[in-house]
Amino acid sequence: MKDNILDVVQDTAKDLAEAGVMNMTTLREFDAICLPEVKHYNAENIKALREKEHVSQAVFAAYLNTSPSTVRQWEQGNKKPRGTSLKLLNLVAHKGLRVLVY
């Protein structure tokens, strides 16, 4: 079952592209619109997320490919995650830390 209406509409758009009714450029633009919103995390959210995963700051940092001091600064509110780190935090929040293991 689809999670939300955008998933259903996105599947329909893919079908239209396969049928030749929608061009691939339009489909790619539509796919970009359907990306989930990236949530911003404050110090308390990040610490709670890490603790929910039952890992130390050093282990959390290793999963996120950043330094333990960066995680510490996030959790103290001295620095805010952005870019790829923010996207990874969103993935961990929705799928768990194991999503980053390949």
C-alpha positions in Angstrom: 0.0 0.0 0.0 1.2 3.5 -0.8 2.2 5.8 2.0 0.5 8.9 0.6 -1.2 10.5 -2.3 2.1 11.8 -3.8 3.3 8.2 -4.1 0.2 7.3 -6.0 0.5 10.3 -8.3 4.2 9.7 -8.8 3.5 6.1 -9.9 0.8 7.4 -12.3 3.3 9.9 -13.7 5.8 7.1 -14.3 3.2 5.1 -16.1 2.4 8.1 -18.3 6.1 8.5 -19.1 6.3 4.9 -20.1 3.3 5.2 -22.3 4.9 8.2 -24.0 2.3 10.7 -22.8 4.7 12.5 -20.4 8.3 13.3 -21.4 11.2 12.3 -19.2 12.1 15.9 -18.4 8.7 16.5 -16.9 8.9 13.2 -15.0 12.3 14.1 -13.5 10.9 17.5 -12.5 7.9 15.8 -10.9 10.2 13.3 -9.1 12.1 16.3 -7.6 8.8 17.8 -6.3 7.9 14.5 -4.6 11.1 14.3 -2.5 10.3 14.3 1.2 10.8 17.5 3.1 14.1 17.6 5.0 13.4 18.3 8.7 15.8 20.4 10.7 17.0 19.1 14.0 17.9 21.0 17.1 20.3 19.9 19.8 17.7 18.0 21.8 16.4 16.2 18.7 19.8 15.0 17.7 20.7 13.8 21.2 17.3 12.0 21.4 17.8 10.4 18.0 21.3 9.2 19.0 20.1 7.8 22.3 17.2 6.1 20.6 19.7 4.2 18.6 21.7 3.4 21.7 25.0 4.5 20.4 27.8 6.9 21.7 28.6 10.1 20.0 31.7 8.5 18.4 29.7 5.6 17.0 26.9 8.0 15.8 29.6 10.2 14.1 31.1 7.2 12.4 27.8 6.2 10.9 27.2 9.8 9.7 30.8 10.0 8.4 31.6 13.0 10.6 33.7 13.6 13.7 32.6 13.0 17.3 33.3 16.7 18.0 30.8 17.7 15.3 28.1 15.5 16.9 29.0 16.9 20.3 28.7 20.5 18.9 25.3 19.6 17.4 24.1 18.2 20.7 25.3 21.3 22.6 23.7 23.6 20.1 26.9 25.2 19.1 26.6 24.0 15.5 23.7 22.9 13.3 23.8 20.0 10.8 23.2 21.0 7.2 23.5 19.5 3.7 24.3 15.8 3.6 24.5 15.5 7.4 21.0 16.8 7.7 19.7 14.4 5.1 21.4 11.5 6.8 19.8 12.5 10.1 16.4 12.5 8.4 17.1 9.0 7.1 18.1 7.7 10.5 15.1 9.3 12.1 12.7 7.5 9.6 14.6 4.2 8.9 17.0 3.7 11.8 20.7 3.7 11.9 20.9 0.4 10.1 19.9 2.2 6.9 23.4 3.6 6.7 25.0 0.1 6.7 25.7 -1.2 3.2 
